[in-house]
């Protein structure tokens, strides 16, 4: 059972690493723009392309899922998402790079890791003090799934648009190579900044005057990547 959980964890890290999808999309773009469009090559191109597109969709399903969530995420979840991020920030500041994770819900948030109720209360209270001082940047997390999805989406859009332009303009191989190199540079330059902006703008909210903890209690694992103990922090927000 433990071996299966480890395999799931490795697969999850691989499939949700933005660089995995970007590298595959980059290789696909190289294949598309460099392959001659005549005779047997044209037949091969149309036979292989649908399977390549399927792999792109699978590697970027996190982006597609979060794009859908953008239009369905309730305001209460956005607020608890911000509180969850900030609480984890202070927990990690205390315990270092501990394996702590969380997810927001409408009436609170889940947190997993080798923690106690006291740890959670102290971290939550530290967050509230810093928010009152105007330190809203603490709720931004580079490990958030939103950043992963944004990076995946950025890579797909950049390479898709560039590939279409190169194909329709009839650019030669040197121009195509330079354009793809520019894509790589833009991807690494923008992915973190864009991810943080999207996360803050669309997936979190600090539009409340007060926040507190109503209760904290142990809950069973619900998401496969969670590790015991798992706590639910029920919040009061107004």
C-alpha positions in Angstrom: 0.0 0.0 0.0 2.8 2.4 0.9 4.6 1.6 -2.4 1.4 2.5 -4.3 1.1 5.8 -2.4 4.7 6.6 -3.2 4.2 5.8 -6.9 1.1 8.0 -6.9 3.0 10.8 -5.3 5.8 10.6 -7.9 3.3 10.5 -10.7 1.5 13.5 -9.3 4.7 15.5 -9.0 5.7 14.6 -12.5 2.4 15.3 -14.1 1.9 18.6 -12.2 5.4 20.0 -12.8 4.8 22.8 -15.3 8.3 22.1 -16.8 7.2 18.6 -17.9 4.3 19.9 -20.0 6.3 22.8 -21.3 9.2 20.6 -22.5 6.8 18.3 -24.3 4.9 21.2 -25.9 8.3 22.6 -27.0 9.3 19.3 -28.6 5.9 19.1 -30.2 6.3 22.7 -31.6 9.8 21.8 -33.0 8.3 18.7 -34.6 5.4 20.6 -36.2 7.4 23.5 -37.6 10.4 21.5 -38.9 8.6 18.5 -40.5 8.2 18.8 -44.3 4.6 18.9 -45.5 4.8 16.6 -48.6 4.3 13.0 -49.5 4.7 10.3 -46.7 5.7 13.0 -44.2 2.4 14.7 -44.5 0.6 11.4 -43.8 2.8 10.8 -40.8 2.2 14.3 -39.6 -1.6 13.9 -39.5 -1.3 10.4 -38.0 0.9 11.6 -35.1 -0.6 15.0 -34.4 -3.8 13.8 -32.6 -1.9 11.7 -30.2 0.5 14.5 -29.5 -2.5 16.8 -28.8 -3.9 14.2 -26.4 -0.7 14.1 -24.4 -0.7 17.9 -24.3 -4.2 17.9 -22.8 -3.3 15.3 -20.2 -0.1 17.1 -19.1 -2.1 20.3 -18.8 -5.3 19.1 -17.3 -4.5 21.2 -14.1 -4.6 24.3 -16.3 -8.0 23.3 -17.8 -9.4 22.4 -14.4 -8.3 25.7 -12.8 -9.7 27.6 -15.8 -13.1 26.1 -15.1 -12.8 26.8 -11.3 -12.1 30.5 -12.0 -15.8 30.8 -13.0 -17.2 28.7 -10.2 -15.1 29.5 -7.1 -17.2 30.9 -4.3 -16.1 34.1 -2.5 -16.1 32.2 0.9 -13.6 29.7 -0.6 -11.4 32.5 -1.9 -11.2 34.0 1.6 -10.4 30.7 3.2 -7.8 30.0 0.5 -6.0 33.2 1.6 -6.2 32.2 5.3 -5.0 28.7 4.4 -2.0 30.1 2.5 -1.0 32.5 5.2 -1.3 29.9 8.0 0.9 27.5 6.1 3.4 30.4 5.5 3.9 30.8 9.2 4.0 27.0 9.9 6.7 26.6 7.3 8.6 29.6 8.7 8.6 27.8 12.1 9.2 24.2 10.9 11.3 24.8 7.8 10.5 22.9 4.6 8.2 20.6 6.3 5.7 18.6 4.3 2.7 20.7 5.0 -0.2 21.0 2.6 -3.7 22.4 2.6 -6.9 23.1 0.6 -9.7 25.6 1.1 -13.4 25.0 1.5 -16.4 27.2 2.0 -16.4 27.0 5.8 -12.7 26.7 6.5 -9.6 24.9 5.3 -7.8 21.6 5.6 -4.2 21.3 6.7 -2.1 18.1 6.8 1.3 17.6 8.3 3.0 16.7 11.6 1.2 19.4 13.5 -0.9 20.1 16.6 -3.9 22.3 17.2 -1.7 24.7 19.1 0.6 25.1 16.1 -2.3 25.9 13.9 -3.8 28.5 16.3 -0.5 30.2 16.7 0.2 30.4 13.0 -3.3 31.7 12.3 -3.0 34.4 14.9 0.4 35.4 13.5 -1.2 35.8 10.1 -4.0 38.0 11.4 -1.5 40.3 13.1 0.6 40.7 9.9 -2.5 41.2 7.7 -3.5 44.1 10.0 -0.1 45.6 9.3 -0.8 45.5 5.6 1.4 42.5 4.8 -0.9 40.9 2.3 1.9 39.5 0.2 2.2 36.6 2.8 -0.8 34.9 1.3 1.0 34.3 -2.0 2.5 30.9 -2.4 4.7 29.6 -5.1 3.6 26.1 -4.3 -0.1 26.8 -5.0 -1.8 24.8 -7.6 -2.9 28.0 -9.3 0.8 28.8 -10.1 1.2 25.4 -11.5 -1.8 25.7 -13.7 -0.9 29.3 -14.8 2.6 28.2 -15.8 1.1 25.3 -17.8 -1.3 27.6 -19.5 1.3 30.1 -20.3 3.6 27.5 -21.9 0.7 26.1 -24.0 -0.5 29.5 -25.2 2.9 30.8 -26.0 4.0 27.8 -28.0 0.6 27.3 -29.7 0.4 31.0 -30.9 4.1 30.9 -32.1 3.6 27.6 -33.9 0.5 28.9 -35.8 2.4 32.1 -36.8 5.4 30.2 -37.9 3.3 27.8 -40.0 1.2 30.5 -41.6 4.1 32.8 -42.4 6.3 30.1 -43.9 9.2 31.0 -41.7 12.5 29.2 -42.3 14.2 27.0 -39.8 16.5 29.7 -38.4 13.6 32.1 -37.7 11.6 29.2 -36.2 14.5 28.3 -33.9 14.9 31.9 -32.7 11.2 32.2 -32.1 11.1 29.0 -30.0 14.1 30.2 -28.0 12.3 33.5 -27.3 9.4 31.4 -26.1 11.6 29.6 -23.6 13.0 32.9 -22.3 9.5 34.4 -22.0 8.2 31.3 -20.2 10.9 31.4 -17.5 10.7 35.2 -17.2 6.9 35.4 -16.8 5.6 32.2 -15.2 6.2 33.1 -11.6 5.1 36.7 -11.9 2.0 35.8 -13.9 1.2 32.9 -11.5 1.3 35.1 -8.4 -0.8 37.8 -10.1 -3.5 35.3 -11.2 -3.5 33.6 -7.8 -3.9 36.9 -6.0 -6.5 38.4 -8.4 -8.8 35.5 -9.1 -8.4 32.7 -6.5 -8.0 34.6 -3.1 -9.8 37.4 -1.3 -9.0 39.5 1.7 -12.3 41.3 1.5 -13.2 40.8 5.2 -12.9 42.9 8.3 -12.4 40.1 10.9 -11.5 36.4 10.8 -11.2 33.8 13.5 -11.2 30.1 14.3 -14.4 28.6 15.4 -13.0 25.1 15.9 -10.2 22.7 14.9 -10.7 19.0 14.6 -9.1 15.9 13.1 -10.6 14.6 9.9 -9.9 11.6 7.7 -7.8 11.9 4.6 -10.0 13.0 1.6 -7.4 13.9 -1.0 -4.9 11.2 -1.8 -1.8 13.4 -1.4 -2.8 14.3 2.1 -0.7 12.7 4.9 -1.9 12.2 8.5 -2.7 13.9 10.7 -5.2 16.0 8.8 -7.0 18.9 10.5 -10.0 21.0 9.5 -9.9 24.6 10.6 -13.4 25.9 10.7 -13.3 29.7 10.4 -15.5 32.6 11.2 -15.2 35.4 8.7 -17.1 38.7 8.6 
